Amino acid sequence: LHDSQGTMLYESQSTERLYDYEQNELVSEHVTRYFHPEDYDHAVDAFATIVSTERHHPEAVEYHHRQADGSYTWIESVGSSNPTPAGNYILSRW
């Protein structure tokens, strides 16, 4: 769960399996801190599309995400331009 600025508000337990971070370790962090520099622009563009589109629009993006040990792994994130009632965005990563 992310706010419209990209701050992580909630991370599921899969964070431990995917990235080797503790479940709440990334909460309050900005998601872009974990993008590989080569993938930064297109990952930011995909998130910007989600938060700026008023009609229903799913968006998927592949990028390298930094692991707890500093290495990177390929991740695909999928989100929708439909925010929660509180105005936040749910992104699924795998």
The first five atom37 places (N, CA, C, CB, O) and aatype in JSON, in Angstrom:
{
  "aatype": [10, 8, 3, 15, 5, 7, 16, 12, 10, 18, 6, 15, 5, 15, 16, 6, 1, 10, 18, 3, 18, 6, 5, 2, 6, 10, 19, 15, 6, 8, 19, 16, 1, 18, 13, 8, 14, 6, 3, 18, 3, 8, 0, 19, 3, 0, 13, 0, 16, 9, 19, 15, 16, 6, 1, 8, 8, 14, 6, 0, 19, 6, 18, 8, 8, 1, 5, 0, 3, 7, 15, 18, 16, 17, 9, 6, 15, 19, 7, 15, 15, 2, 14, 16, 14, 0, 7, 2, 18, 9, 10, 15, 1, 17],
  "atom_mask": [
    [1, 1, 1, 1, 1],
    [1, 1, 1, 1, 1],
    [1, 1, 1, 1, 1],
    [1, 1, 1, 1, 1],
    [1, 1, 1, 1, 1],
    [1, 1, 1, 0, 1],
    [1, 1, 1, 1, 1],
    [1, 1, 1, 1, 1],
    [1, 1, 1, 1, 1],
    [1, 1, 1, 1, 1],
    [1, 1, 1, 1, 1],
    [1, 1, 1, 1, 1],
    [1, 1, 1, 1, 1],
    [1, 1, 1, 1, 1],
    [1, 1, 1, 1, 1],
    [1, 1, 1, 1, 1],
    [1, 1, 1, 1, 1],
    [1, 1, 1, 1, 1],
    [1, 1, 1, 1, 1],
    [1, 1, 1, 1, 1],
    [1, 1, 1, 1, 1],
    [1, 1, 1, 1, 1],
    [1, 1, 1, 1, 1],
    [1, 1, 1, 1, 1],
    [1, 1, 1, 1, 1],
    [1, 1, 1, 1, 1],
    [1, 1, 1, 1, 1],
    [1, 1, 1, 1, 1],
    [1, 1, 1, 1, 1],
    [1, 1, 1, 1, 1],
    [1, 1, 1, 1, 1],
    [1, 1, 1, 1, 1],
    [1, 1, 1, 1, 1],
    [1, 1, 1, 1, 1],
    [1, 1, 1, 1, 1],
    [1, 1, 1, 1, 1],
    [1, 1, 1, 1, 1],
    [1, 1, 1, 1, 1],
    [1, 1, 1, 1, 1],
    [1, 1, 1, 1, 1],
    [1, 1, 1, 1, 1],
    [1, 1, 1, 1, 1],
    [1, 1, 1, 1, 1],
    [1, 1, 1, 1, 1],
    [1, 1, 1, 1, 1],
    [1, 1, 1, 1, 1],
    [1, 1, 1, 1, 1],
    [1, 1, 1, 1, 1],
    [1, 1, 1, 1, 1],
    [1, 1, 1, 1, 1],
    [1, 1, 1, 1, 1],
    [1, 1, 1, 1, 1],
    [1, 1, 1, 1, 1],
    [1, 1, 1, 1, 1],
    [1, 1, 1, 1, 1],
    [1, 1, 1, 1, 1],
    [1, 1, 1, 1, 1],
    [1, 1, 1, 1, 1],
    [1, 1, 1, 1, 1],
    [1, 1, 1, 1, 1],
    [1, 1, 1, 1, 1],
    [1, 1, 1, 1, 1],
    [1, 1, 1, 1, 1],
    [1, 1, 1, 1, 1],
    [1, 1, 1, 1, 1],
    [1, 1, 1, 1, 1],
    [1, 1, 1, 1, 1],
    [1, 1, 1, 1, 1],
    [1, 1, 1, 1, 1],
    [1, 1, 1, 0, 1],
    [1, 1, 1, 1, 1],
    [1, 1, 1, 1, 1],
    [1, 1, 1, 1, 1],
    [1, 1, 1, 1, 1],
    [1, 1, 1, 1, 1],
    [1, 1, 1, 1, 1],
    [1, 1, 1, 1, 1],
    [1, 1, 1, 1, 1],
    [1, 1, 1, 0, 1],
    [1, 1, 1, 1, 1],
    [1, 1, 1, 1, 1],
    [1, 1, 1, 1, 1],
    [1, 1, 1, 1, 1],
    [1, 1, 1, 1, 1],
    [1, 1, 1, 1, 1],
    [1, 1, 1, 1, 1],
    [1, 1, 1, 0, 1],
    [1, 1, 1, 1, 1],
    [1, 1, 1, 1, 1],
    [1, 1, 1, 1, 1],
    [1, 1, 1, 1, 1],
    [1, 1, 1, 1, 1],
    [1, 1, 1, 1, 1],
    [1, 1, 1, 1, 1]
  ],
  "atom_positions": [
    [[0.86, -1.17, 0.0], [0.0, 0.0, 0.0], [0.9, 1.23, 0.0], [-0.98, 0.0, 1.23], [1.8, 1.36, 0.84]],
    [[0.66, 2.13, -0.95], [1.47, 3.34, -1.09], [0.57, 4.56, -1.1], [2.32, 3.29, -2.39], [-0.57, 4.5, -1.55]],
    [[1.08, 5.68, -0.59], [0.33, 6.91, -0.75], [0.59, 7.45, -2.16], [0.72, 7.97, 0.34], [1.38, 6.86, -2.91]],
    [[-0.04, 8.53, -2.52], [0.07, 9.04, -3.89], [1.45, 9.62, -4.2], [-0.97, 10.1, -4.12], [1.76, 9.89, -5.36]],
    [[2.28, 9.8, -3.18], [3.64, 10.3, -3.38], [4.67, 9.17, -3.52], [4.03, 11.21, -2.24], [5.81, 9.41, -3.9]],
    [[4.26, 7.93, -3.2], [5.16, 6.78, -3.31], [5.72, 6.29, -1.99], [0.0, 0.0, 0.0], [6.58, 5.41, -1.98]],
    [[5.24, 6.84, -0.88], [5.68, 6.35, 0.43], [4.94, 5.05, 0.74], [5.42, 7.42, 1.55], [3.72, 4.97, 0.6]],
    [[5.69, 4.05, 1.16], [5.09, 2.76, 1.5], [4.4, 2.85, 2.87], [6.17, 1.64, 1.51], [5.01, 3.26, 3.86]],
    [[3.14, 2.48, 2.89], [2.34, 2.55, 4.11], [2.13, 1.19, 4.75], [0.99, 3.18, 3.81], [1.93, 1.09, 5.96]],
    [[2.19, 0.15, 3.94], [2.01, -1.22, 4.43], [2.74, -2.14, 3.46], [0.49, -1.6, 4.55], [2.72, -1.93, 2.25]],
    [[3.37, -3.16, 4.0], [4.01, -4.21, 3.21], [3.53, -5.55, 3.76], [5.58, -4.1, 3.25], [3.5, -5.75, 4.97]],
    [[3.18, -6.46, 2.89], [2.73, -7.78, 3.32], [3.93, -8.63, 3.75], [1.93, -8.48, 2.19], [5.08, -8.23, 3.59]],
    [[3.64, -9.8, 4.27], [4.7, -10.71, 4.69], [5.55, -11.18, 3.52], [4.11, -11.9, 5.4], [6.66, -11.65, 3.73]],
    [[5.04, -11.06, 2.31], [5.83, -11.48, 1.15], [7.09, -10.64, 0.98], [4.99, -11.4, -0.11], [8.0, -11.04, 0.26]],
    [[7.15, -9.49, 1.64], [8.35, -8.66, 1.62], [9.56, -9.45, 2.12], [8.16, -7.4, 2.48], [10.67, -9.3, 1.6]],
    [[9.33, -10.28, 3.12], [10.42, -11.09, 3.65], [10.89, -12.12, 2.62], [9.98, -11.81, 4.95], [12.09, -12.33, 2.47]],
    [[9.96, -12.74, 1.93], [10.3, -13.76, 0.93], [10.89, -13.12, -0.33], [9.04, -14.58, 0.56], [11.87, -13.64, -0.88]],
    [[10.33, -12.02, -0.8], [10.79, -11.4, -2.04], [12.12, -10.66, -1.89], [9.75, -10.44, -2.53], [13.0, -10.78, -2.74]],
    [[12.26, -9.9, -0.81], [13.4, -8.99, -0.68], [14.31, -9.27, 0.51], [12.9, -7.6, -0.57], [15.4, -8.7, 0.6]],
    [[13.88, -10.13, 1.42], [14.62, -10.46, 2.63], [14.66, -9.3, 3.63], [16.03, -10.87, 2.27], [15.55, -9.24, 4.48]],
    [[13.7, -8.38, 3.53], [13.52, -7.33, 4.54], [12.45, -7.82, 5.51], [13.13, -5.94, 3.89], [11.59, -8.61, 5.13]],
    [[12.49, -7.36, 6.75], [11.4, -7.62, 7.68], [10.13, -6.96, 7.14], [11.75, -7.1, 9.12], [10.21, -5.96, 6.43]],
    [[8.99, -7.51, 7.48], [7.72, -7.04, 6.92], [7.54, -5.53, 7.04], [6.57, -7.74, 7.59], [7.13, -4.89, 6.07]],
    [[7.84, -4.94, 8.17], [7.6, -3.5, 8.37], [8.83, -2.63, 8.13], [7.11, -3.27, 9.76], [8.78, -1.42, 8.34]],
    [[9.92, -3.23, 7.7], [11.17, -2.49, 7.53], [11.09, -1.41, 6.45], [12.29, -3.46, 7.2], [11.77, -0.39, 6.55]],
    [[10.26, -1.62, 5.43], [10.17, -0.66, 4.34], [9.06, 0.37, 4.54], [9.95, -1.38, 3.04], [8.99, 1.35, 3.79]],
    [[8.2, 0.17, 5.52], [7.12, 1.11, 5.78], [7.72, 2.47, 6.12], [6.21, 0.6, 6.93], [8.68, 2.56, 6.88]],
    [[7.14, 3.51, 5.56], [7.56, 4.91, 5.69], [8.72, 5.27, 4.76], [7.96, 5.2, 7.12], [9.15, 6.42, 4.73]],
    [[9.22, 4.31, 4.01], [10.27, 4.58, 3.03], [9.62, 4.95, 1.7], [11.22, 3.35, 2.85], [8.49, 4.55, 1.41]],
    [[10.34, 5.71, 0.9], [9.85, 6.03, -0.45], [10.26, 4.89, -1.36], [10.42, 7.4, -0.96], [11.42, 4.46, -1.36]],
    [[9.32, 4.4, -2.15], [9.55, 3.23, -2.98], [10.73, 3.41, -3.94], [8.29, 2.9, -3.77], [11.41, 2.44, -4.26]],
    [[10.98, 4.62, -4.4], [12.04, 4.84, -5.38], [13.44, 4.57, -4.82], [11.97, 6.26, -5.9], [14.38, 4.4, -5.59]],
    [[13.59, 4.53, -3.51], [14.89, 4.24, -2.91], [15.37, 2.83, -3.26], [14.82, 4.4, -1.39], [16.55, 2.52, -3.12]],
    [[14.45, 1.98, -3.71], [14.76, 0.58, -3.95], [14.81, 0.22, -5.44], [13.76, -0.29, -3.25], [14.99, -0.94, -5.79]],
    [[14.64, 1.22, -6.31], [14.73, 0.99, -7.75], [16.18, 1.0, -8.19], [13.93, 2.06, -8.53], [16.97, 1.82, -7.71]],
    [[16.53, 0.11, -9.08], [17.86, 0.14, -9.69], [17.96, 1.42, -10.53], [18.12, -1.14, -10.57], [16.99, 1.79, -11.18]],
    [[19.12, 2.1, -10.52], [19.25, 3.35, -11.28], [18.88, 3.22, -12.75], [20.67, 3.85, -11.17], [18.32, 4.16, -13.33]],
    [[19.16, 2.09, -13.37], [18.83, 1.92, -14.79], [17.32, 1.79, -15.02], [19.54, 0.7, -15.34], [16.85, 2.05, -16.13]],
    [[16.58, 1.41, -14.01], [15.13, 1.22, -14.14], [14.33, 2.37, -13.54], [14.73, -0.08, -13.47], [13.1, 2.4, -13.65]],
    [[15.01, 3.3, -12.92], [14.36, 4.36, -12.15], [13.3, 5.11, -12.96], [15.4, 5.33, -11.64], [12.15, 5.21, -12.53]],
    [[13.68, 5.62, -14.12], [12.76, 6.47, -14.88], [11.5, 5.74, -15.3], [13.46, 7.01, -16.11], [10.4, 6.27, -15.12]],
    [[11.63, 4.53, -15.85], [10.4, 3.87, -16.31], [9.55, 3.38, -15.14], [10.75, 2.7, -17.23], [8.33, 3.29, -15.28]],
    [[10.14, 3.05, -14.01], [9.35, 2.66, -12.84], [8.61, 3.87, -12.26], [10.26, 2.02, -11.76], [7.45, 3.76, -11.87]],
    [[9.28, 5.01, -12.2], [8.64, 6.24, -11.72], [7.51, 6.65, -12.67], [9.67, 7.39, -11.58], [6.44, 7.05, -12.22]],
    [[7.75, 6.54, -13.96], [6.71, 6.88, -14.95], [5.47, 6.01, -14.78], [7.25, 6.73, -16.36], [4.35, 6.5, -14.88]],
    [[5.67, 4.72, -14.53], [4.53, 3.81, -14.36], [3.72, 4.2, -13.12], [5.02, 2.35, -14.23], [2.49, 4.2, -13.17]],
    [[4.39, 4.53, -12.02], [3.67, 4.94, -10.81], [2.95, 6.27, -11.05], [4.64, 5.07, -9.61], [1.82, 6.44, -10.61]],
    [[3.59, 7.19, -11.74], [2.97, 8.48, -12.05], [1.7, 8.29, -12.88], [3.96, 9.39, -12.79], [0.72, 9.0, -12.69]],
    [[1.73, 7.34, -13.79], [0.55, 7.04, -14.6], [-0.6, 6.56, -13.72], [0.87, 5.98, -15.66], [-1.74, 6.96, -13.91]],
    [[-0.29, 5.71, -12.76], [-1.32, 5.19, -11.86], [-1.98, 6.32, -11.08], [-0.72, 4.16, -10.89], [-3.2, 6.4, -11.02]],
    [[-1.19, 7.19, -10.48], [-1.76, 8.21, -9.6], [-2.35, 9.4, -10.35], [-0.72, 8.7, -8.65], [-3.07, 10.2, -9.76]],
    [[-2.06, 9.53, -11.64], [-2.57, 10.68, -12.38], [-3.74, 10.35, -13.31], [-1.47, 11.29, -13.17], [-4.31, 11.25, -13.92]],
    [[-4.09, 9.09, -13.43], [-5.16, 8.68, -14.34], [-6.46, 8.57, -13.56], [-4.82, 7.33, -15.03], [-6.54, 7.86, -12.56]],
    [[-7.48, 9.28, -14.03], [-8.76, 9.28, -13.31], [-9.64, 8.09, -13.66], [-9.5, 10.55, -13.6], [-10.39, 7.62, -12.81]],
    [[-9.57, 7.61, -14.88], [-10.38, 6.45, -15.25], [-9.63, 5.19, -14.82], [-10.68, 6.44, -16.78], [-8.43, 5.23, -14.55]],
    [[-10.35, 4.07, -14.77], [-9.7, 2.81, -14.38], [-8.6, 2.46, -15.38], [-10.75, 1.66, -14.3], [-8.84, 2.37, -16.58]],
    [[-7.41, 2.26, -14.86], [-6.27, 1.93, -15.71], [-5.29, 1.07, -14.92], [-5.57, 3.21, -16.24], [-4.64, 1.56, -14.0]],
    [[-5.17, -0.22, -15.27], [-4.12, -1.03, -14.63], [-2.78, -0.75, -15.3], [-4.47, -2.56, -14.71], [-2.73, -0.48, -16.5]],
    [[-1.73, -0.81, -14.54], [-0.39, -0.53, -15.06], [0.56, -1.58, -14.5], [0.09, 0.91, -14.68], [0.52, -1.89, -13.3]],
    [[1.4, -2.13, -15.36], [2.41, -3.11, -14.93], [3.78, -2.59, -15.35], [2.13, -4.53, -15.54], [3.93, -1.96, -16.39]],
    [[4.77, -2.87, -14.51], [6.14, -2.46, -14.83], [7.11, -3.49, -14.25], [6.44, -1.03, -14.27], [6.92, -3.98, -13.13]],
    [[8.14, -3.79, -15.01], [9.22, -4.66, -14.53], [10.43, -3.8, -14.23], [9.56, -5.77, -15.59], [10.76, -2.87, -14.98]],
    [[11.1, -4.11, -13.13], [12.28, -3.35, -12.74], [13.09, -4.18, -11.74], [11.89, -1.97, -12.12], [12.6, -5.19, -11.21]],
    [[14.29, -3.75, -11.51], [15.13, -4.38, -10.48], [14.85, -3.7, -9.14], [16.66, -4.29, -10.85], [14.87, -2.48, -9.04]],
    [[14.6, -4.5, -8.13], [14.35, -4.0, -6.78], [15.52, -4.4, -5.89], [12.98, -4.54, -6.2], [15.98, -5.54, -5.94]],
    [[15.99, -3.47, -5.08], [17.13, -3.75, -4.19], [16.71, -4.69, -3.07], [17.7, -2.44, -3.61], [15.7, -4.47, -2.39]],
    [[17.49, -5.73, -2.87], [17.31, -6.7, -1.8], [17.96, -6.17, -0.52], [17.9, -8.08, -2.2], [18.72, -5.21, -0.56]],
    [[17.67, -6.81, 0.59], [18.25, -6.42, 1.87], [19.78, -6.52, 1.86], [17.68, -7.29, 2.99], [20.45, -5.77, 2.55]],
    [[20.33, -7.45, 1.07], [21.79, -7.61, 1.01], [22.46, -6.67, 0.01], [22.13, -9.04, 0.66], [23.68, -6.75, -0.18]],
    [[21.68, -5.78, -0.63], [22.23, -4.82, -1.58], [22.2, -5.27, -3.02], [0.0, 0.0, 0.0], [22.43, -4.47, -3.93]],
    [[21.92, -6.55, -3.26], [21.8, -7.04, -4.64], [20.43, -6.63, -5.18], [22.0, -8.6, -4.71], [19.59, -6.1, -4.44]],
    [[20.21, -6.87, -6.45], [18.93, -6.54, -7.09], [18.31, -7.79, -7.68], [19.12, -5.47, -8.17], [19.0, -8.7, -8.13]],
    [[16.96, -7.8, -7.68], [16.23, -8.88, -8.31], [15.13, -8.3, -9.18], [15.64, -9.84, -7.25], [14.6, -7.23, -8.89]],
    [[14.79, -9.02, -10.26], [13.7, -8.58, -11.13], [12.38, -8.72, -10.4], [13.68, -9.39, -12.45], [12.11, -9.74, -9.76]],
    [[11.55, -7.68, -10.51], [10.22, -7.66, -9.9], [9.25, -7.13, -10.94], [10.2, -6.8, -8.59], [9.6, -6.27, -11.75]],
    [[8.05, -7.62, -10.93], [6.97, -6.99, -11.7], [5.97, -6.44, -10.71], [6.3, -8.01, -12.7], [5.5, -7.17, -9.83]],
    [[5.63, -5.17, -10.85], [4.61, -4.54, -10.02], [3.4, -4.23, -10.89], [5.15, -3.24, -9.35], [3.53, -3.78, -12.03]],
    [[2.24, -4.47, -10.33], [0.99, -4.17, -11.01], [0.13, -3.35, -10.06], [0.24, -5.47, -11.47], [-0.05, -3.71, -8.9]],
    [[-0.39, -2.25, -10.56], [-1.25, -1.4, -9.76], [-2.4, -0.89, -10.6], [0.0, 0.0, 0.0], [-2.42, -1.05, -11.82]],
    [[-3.35, -0.28, -9.94], [-4.52, 0.26, -10.61], [-4.68, 1.72, -10.23], [-5.8, -0.53, -10.25], [-4.3, 2.14, -9.14]],
    [[-5.24, 2.48, -11.14], [-5.46, 3.9, -10.88], [-6.65, 4.15, -9.96], [-5.66, 4.64, -12.19], [-6.97, 5.3, -9.68]],
    [[-7.29, 3.1, -9.49], [-8.41, 3.25, -8.55], [-7.86, 3.25, -7.12], [-9.46, 2.11, -8.74], [-7.48, 2.2, -6.61]],
    [[-7.82, 4.41, -6.48], [-7.29, 4.44, -5.11], [-8.28, 3.86, -4.11], [-6.94, 5.87, -4.72], [-9.47, 3.7, -4.4]],
    [[-7.76, 3.55, -2.94], [-8.61, 3.11, -1.83], [-9.46, 4.31, -1.38], [-7.75, 2.54, -0.64], [-9.19, 5.44, -1.82]],
    [[-10.45, 4.11, -0.53], [-11.23, 5.26, -0.04], [-10.35, 6.32, 0.65], [-12.29, 4.77, 0.95], [-10.71, 7.5, 0.66]],
    [[-9.23, 5.9, 1.2], [-8.32, 6.86, 1.85], [-7.38, 7.54, 0.86], [-7.5, 6.15, 2.92], [-6.58, 8.39, 1.25]],
    [[-7.47, 7.18, -0.43], [-6.64, 7.81, -1.44], [-5.29, 7.17, -1.65], [0.0, 0.0, 0.0], [-4.39, 7.79, -2.22]],
    [[-5.13, 5.94, -1.2], [-3.86, 5.22, -1.36], [-3.96, 4.21, -2.49], [-3.46, 4.51, -0.04], [-5.05, 3.95, -3.01]],
    [[-2.82, 3.63, -2.87], [-2.77, 2.73, -4.02], [-2.19, 1.38, -3.62], [-1.94, 3.35, -5.15], [-1.19, 1.3, -2.91]],
    [[-2.84, 0.34, -4.1], [-2.4, -1.02, -3.83], [-1.58, -1.49, -5.03], [-3.63, -1.98, -3.55], [-2.06, -1.45, -6.17]],
    [[-0.36, -1.93, -4.77], [0.5, -2.48, -5.81], [0.83, -3.91, -5.43], [1.8, -1.62, -5.99], [1.19, -4.2, -4.29]],
    [[0.71, -4.79, -6.38], [1.11, -6.19, -6.18], [2.45, -6.39, -6.85], [0.05, -7.18, -6.74], [2.64, -5.99, -8.0]],
    [[3.37, -7.02, -6.14], [4.69, -7.3, -6.69], [4.99, -8.77, -6.6], [5.78, -6.49, -5.96], [4.64, -9.44, -5.63]],
    [[5.64, -9.27, -7.63], [6.11, -10.65, -7.6], [7.28, -10.81, -8.51], [5.02, -11.62, -8.0], [7.83, -11.9, -8.63]]
  ]
}
